[in-house]
Structures are given as C-alpha cells and as structure tokens.
Amino acid sequence: MRRKILYLIFVVTLLALSFYMWKNCHRENPNVCITKPVEPGMAENDSLHYKNFIDTVKIPSSPIVDNAKQNYFIIPRQAVINIAEWEKKRWILPDAGTTDKAWVMFAQEPGLKPGHKTITYYFVCYKNVQGKRGPLVFIKINDSGSIDSIKTTIAKPNIEAQKDYLLKLSDNYKIIFYPHGYLFPWCEFLSIAGGSGNPNSKINGVFVINKDKSDKIEVDFFIHAFESKTSRRKSANDDDGGTYYDFTNPCPTSCPY
C-alpha cells in the first residue's frame, strides 16, 4: 500500500513538473504563438483601401485633429520588450493566463497647437495583484520605445474622446464598424516583436478595409512586421515587403469597457 502511495505521489509530481515546463516553454518560445500571416497581396490591398478612403473622407471639423488621416501607427519593438519586462517583474498581467487580456486603445491627447488634438494609442492590460487580475493599467508608448503608466482618470477620458470622434465620422459616412480599440493576444504580439534580432526591425499597426468581405465599410487593424534597412519610413506602404498578421479582435465586444 505504501509503495502505491509513493508511486502515486511520484506520478502527480511528474505531471505537475511537466505542465510547469510546458507552460514556460509556451510562454518563451517565440514560434509557438505566431498565427499564420495574411497573404501579402491581399493585405497590401486592404491597407491601400483604407488609405484611399481616409484620404478622401470629410473629417469632422471639431475637434481639430492634426493626424486625422494617419493610416498607421508605429509600435516600437523596444516598447514591447519593455512591457514584457514589466510582466517579468510581476507588475502587469498582459496575458498570464487564458482569460487575461491585453488591448490597444486609441485616444486623443492635446496637439501641438492650442485647441488641436492628436490621435495616439495606449496599451491596456491588468495590474498583477499577487498573481491575480487587478485594476486596468494604461501604458503610454513613446516614440523612443520607452513606456509610462497613465492615470486612469486621464486615460479613460482621452479614450472616450476618440470614441466620440469616431462616432461623428461614422455618422457622416455611414461607416458600419470603426473600432476604437483592439484586443491583442499578448503571446502572438510578443512573439512577433521578439522574433527578430535586428534592432532596426519595425512593427506597424495598420488600418485596413477588406472590400472582399462585404460592400460595407468595416475598419480592421493588421500588424505589419518587417526588417528595416534604415531607421526612417515614409508610410506604412513604403516598405520592401514584411509580413502582415490579422489576429486582433475589435472593440467594443472585445474591449475592457
């Protein structure tokens, strides 16, 4: 009987150790979570469809938004690495389990001129409270790749301002669906950012419209990762290839609030 108990303890311990090793491998292996890329020609067409649309659309006159027709946002690779460091330090839970999520939410902040606004984005996830999900954390990603925590009382009104702005745009042009943010599976996103050893590698979040799905104007958000030969890019379409990924889920149904 004692031998059976010892054997049972050994089996349980072995299974627990195997699960722990599998989980760590799953989190650290950059090849595990990468989804299949979008066919390049289709992705470039979808990106061009959005660019053509936003270039000709009538932008709401109030507020004055300096970058209203911007069709992509640069996501510095260093910023993703810094967010991963916050996760390792157990400050945040971007995707620590199957139910913990991360988002990119678009916001409006003061522009360069008085009364002007500029569209930016925040990375949003949960605070790590003793290994459990805590309050939402709003992270500002700077051009240099550094990151800062934004107070909720500042971040939420900025996000709501962009949401209201998109509603005005949608009302004017009968846009069926123009999300104000996107759910990001953190493991996939981290895999793409960490999959390149080139310090000049770039990641763009690119707005797209897929006209093949329907005649309705529905805006989506692709991740465009490519190796940069130089540190400057003129536009999201001015590149020598790269890989597009479509693994984001749009708000409001997939967002934190």
N, C-alpha and C positions, 0 to 999 in steps of 0.2 A: 504494500500500500504506500509506504514511504517513498519507494522508488518511483511509483506512478506520479506522486505529487511533485517530486523533484523534476521528473520528466515534463510534466505539465507546466511548471514554472519556467523551465528552460525554453519550451516552445513559445510561451507567451512573451518571454523576454526577447527571443529571436525575432518574433513578428513585430514587436514594438520597435526594435532596433532597425529592422528592415524598412518599416514605414518612415521612421525618422530620416534615414539615409535617402530614401526615395524622395521625400518632401524637400530636403535640402538640395538634392540634385535637380529636382524640378524647378526650384526657385533660382538656382545659379547657372544652370546650363542654358546658354543663350539660344540654343537651337530648339528647345522644347516647345516654346510658346509662340513661335513665329507662324502667323497664318499665311495661307497662300497669297501671293501678290496678285494684284489686278493686272489683267492683260495691258501692256504698256500703251498700245494704240488707243484702246478704249478709255483708259484713264486720262490720257492727254486730251482726248476729245471732250471728255466730261469736264475737265479743267477749263478748256477753251470755251465751252458752252457757258460756264459761269462768268468767265471774264468778259465775254461778249455781252452777256446780259447786264452785268453790273456797270459796264462802261456806257450803256445807253439808257439805263433806268433813271427816272427822275428821283433824285434824292430828296427826302423831306427837308424843308427849309429850316426847321427848328427841332433840335439844336443844330448848330453848325458843326459838322463832324469832319475833321481835317482828312482822315483816311477812310472815308465812307466807301470808296470804290476799291479798296485794297482786296485782292483776291487770295492772299495767303498770309500766313504768319510764320516767322522763323521760330523754331524751337531749338535753342542752343543745346547741343549734346552735353555740354558741361552742366547745364541746369538739371538734366535728367540724372546725371551722375550725382549731383548734389542732393537731389531729392532721395535717391537711393541711399545716400549716406545718412540722411535723417531717418530713413526706415531702419537701417542697421543699428542706429543709436536708440531705436525704440521710441522715437518721438512721434511717429505717424504710422498709420496703417493703410497704405495705398491699396494693397491687395494681399494682405497677410493670410486671408482665407478665402473660401469660396463665396462668401457673402460681403466681404469688404471691398469697396469700390473706389475708383478714382475718376475725376472728371476734369475736363477743360471747359470753363465757363467764360463767356465773353462779357466784357464790362466796358463802361465809359468812364474815362478819367479826364481831368482838366487838360485842355490842349495847350499849345504854345502861346496862343493869343487869348486875351480875356474874353470870356463867353464862349470860347471854342471847346470842343470835346475831341477826344481821340479814342478809338476803339483798341482795347488791349484784351488780354485774357489772364485768368487766374487758374492755377492748378488747385483742385479741391479734393481733399480726402478726409479721413477721420484721424483724430488725435489718438495716440496709443495711451490708454489709461490702464496700466498694469496688464498689458496684453489684450485688453478688450477695447471695443469701439467706444470712443469718447465723442466730444463735440466736433463739429466740422472745423477743418483748418483750411484757410485761404492763403495760397502761396503765390506771390508775385514773382514772375520770371523776368529777370533783367536781360538786356541785350548782351551783356558780358557773360551771361550764364550763371551769375550769382542769383540767389533766391532770398526772399524776405517774406516773413509771415505778415499778413494784412489783418487788421482787426475786423471782426465780423461786422461791426457797426459801420465800417467804411466799405467793405467788400460787397455786402448784400445790396445796399442802395445803388452802387455802381453797376452791379449785375442787373438789377431791376430797371435801371435807366436804359441799358442796351436792349433789354426785353421789350420795353415800351417803344423804343425806336424801331425795332424790327416789326412790331405790330403796325406802326404807321406805314412802313414800307410795304408790308403785306396787304394792307387795306388799299393802298394806291394801285398796286399792280397784280392783285388777286393771286399772290403767291400762296400756294396751298400749304407749304410747310417750310418755314425758315427757322431752324432751331437756334436757341440762344446758348446752347452748350452741348457737349457730347460726353457720353460715358467712354472711358478709356480702360480697357483691360490692361492693368499695370504690367503684368508679366510680358505680354506681347510688346508693349511700348518699351520696356526696359531692355528686352532682347534686341530690338532694332537699334536702340541707342548704344548698347554695349557690344554690338556685333562687329563694330569696325575699330581697327586700331589706328586709323588715320585721324589725327587731331583736327583736320580740316573737313571732316565729314559733316554733312548738313542734314537737318531734319526740318521739313516744312509741313505745316498743317495747311492743306489746300482746299478751298471751297470748290465744289463741283456740282454740276447739274447733269443728271443722266436722262437724256431725252429718249433713250430707247425703252425705258421702263413705262413711261406714260407721256401724254402731252402736257401734264400738269407741271408746274414749276416747283420742284422739291429740291431744296439745297442739302447737300451732304458734305462730309468732311473726310478727305483722304489724308493719310500720312505719306509723305514723299521723302524717301531717304536716298541720298546719293553721295558719292565721293566727290568732294570739291577739289579742283586743282588750284583754285585761288580762293581767297577769303571773301570775295565780293561777288554778289549775284544781282542781276538787274531785275529779274522777276522769277516767279515760280516756274515759268515755262521756258526760261532761258537757261537751259542746262544740257548736259551731254548724256542724258539717259536717266539712270536712277530707277528705283523700284517704288511702286505705289502700293499701299495697303489700305484695305477698307474693313476695319474691324471696330469702328466706333458706332455707338448707338445714340441717336439724337434725343434731346430733351423735347418735351417735358416728361415723357413717360419714364425715361431712364436717368433722371437727374435727382439730386438730393432734396430739392424742394421746388 
